[in-house]
Amino acid sequence: MRLLVEGLSARRGEDLIFNGISFSLAAAEALVVTGPNGSGKSTLLRVLAGLLHAETGRISLKDGPAGFEHPHELSHYLGHRNAMKRELTVEENLSFWQRFLGNSPGGSGLDPAAAAAAIGLAGITHLPFGYLSAGQQRRMAMAKLLVAYRPIWILDEPTAALDAGADRLFAGLVTSHLERGGIVIAATHQALGIGQSKTLQMTGFSH
């Protein structure tokens, strides 16, 4: 499978945020997107995830599973917010995402308890999500990546609010995903510790 991005541009309101973005990623490849605040990193990821429309350009899959035309149909998106309801337990949150997302062809997700154990937080899935610390909440947001199989991970500042140990744990999850033939696109201000990866430097526009 190969993800192709050709001549992509996007606007925020009336402003053109970026223009002419092109890259390709094959299975087991990662792209790290860098650049200053306001340069369009988050906007780019939201366009790739199908949450925003591109102004121009094309996003496509080559040699992907039959019946899937758009990459966002095979993608996980982890944004700045954790997308978990504070009043629900961790298990209820993860079970919802498991049912809502479902598995893409070629793999299957973990059950919520196993996903929580994989991110180092076994035994607390019965707690309301709002009871957890900021770091624990971010880890549990990572567990969403594990409860439903999606070959493309789109990650916006995924290690925000994490300590060094959690950073290493997350790097291990990403490395494991790549070793299984997954694709990762991550916007970050800090190294993810995932070894060799492609890079895209966003510069934005001067006004």
C-alpha positions, 0 to 999 in steps of 0.5 A, spaced: 500 500 500 502 507 498 499 513 500 500 519 495 499 526 496 499 531 490 499 538 490 495 539 496 493 546 499 488 548 504 485 555 507 483 557 514 478 562 513 480 566 507 487 565 508 491 560 504 495 556 510 500 552 505 500 550 498 503 545 493 504 539 498 506 533 495 509 526 498 508 519 498 509 513 503 509 506 502 507 501 507 512 501 513 514 508 512 513 514 517 513 522 515 514 527 521 511 534 520 515 539 523 515 547 523 513 553 527 506 554 530 501 557 525 505 553 519 499 549 517 501 542 521 495 541 524 491 543 518 495 538 513 493 532 518 486 534 518 485 534 511 489 528 510 484 525 516 478 527 512 476 532 517 477 538 512 477 539 505 483 541 501 483 547 496 487 543 491 490 537 490 489 530 491 490 524 496 489 517 494 491 510 495 495 505 491 494 498 492 490 498 498 484 494 500 479 493 495 473 497 496 477 503 500 478 509 495 480 514 500 485 514 505 481 517 511 477 510 511 483 506 513 486 512 518 486 513 525 487 520 527 489 522 534 489 530 535 490 535 540 484 533 544 483 526 547 476 525 544 474 521 550 468 523 555 470 524 562 463 521 565 464 515 562 469 509 564 475 508 560 472 501 558 466 505 556 470 510 552 475 505 548 469 500 547 465 506 543 471 507 539 472 500 538 465 499 535 465 506 532 471 505 528 471 497 526 477 494 523 480 495 517 482 489 512 488 485 514 488 486 522 484 486 528 484 490 534 485 489 542 480 488 547 480 495 551 483 491 557 489 489 553 489 496 550 490 499 556 495 494 559 499 495 552 500 503 554 502 501 561 495 502 565 492 495 566 487 495 572 484 502 571 479 501 565 473 501 570 475 508 572 471 514 569 476 518 564 475 524 568 479 521 574 485 520 570 491 525 570 493 529 564 498 524 562 494 518 563 488 521 559 493 522 553 496 514 554 488 512 554 487 516 548 493 512 545 489 506 546 484 508 541 489 506 536 490 499 538 482 497 539 481 498 532 486 496 526 487 501 522 493 501 517 494 509 517 496 513 523 495 520 523 498 523 529 498 531 532 503 532 537 502 525 540 506 525 546 504 532 549 503 531 556 507 525 557 513 524 561 520 520 558 517 513 560 511 514 556 515 517 550 519 511 550 512 507 550 509 510 545 515 510 540 515 502 541 507 502 539 509 506 533 515 502 531 511 496 532 506 499 527 511 500 522 514 493 523 507 490 521 507 494 515 503 500 517 504 508 515 505 513 520 504 521 519 506 525 525 506 532 527 511 534 532 515 539 536 520 533 539 523 527 536 518 521 536 524 516 537 522 512 532 528 511 528 529 513 520 523 517 517 521 522 512 521 529 514 516 535 511 518 542 514 512 546 514 513 554 513 507 557 512 506 564 509 508 571 511 502 576 511 
